[in-house]
């Protein structure tokens, strides 16, 4: 069975080591959410991540969303859509 490793870039390493799984994967596959921050090359990075996840896990759907600008937060509509349609969300920054 493949494992998912969570990366929490702003958390102290001691806290990350204590994270416990609180969800199980769906039998019909992961509903993967993608939040592109609109920076250059973020789409390329996210597409590589999607392909990597698909190699190791069953993915039933991919919901791709994009922020209007990298310096602005995601809109409530985008966040609500991801909450409704995704089990796991990946966000990336790239230049």
Order of alpha helices (4+ residues) and beta strands (2+ residues): alpha-beta-alpha-beta-alpha-beta
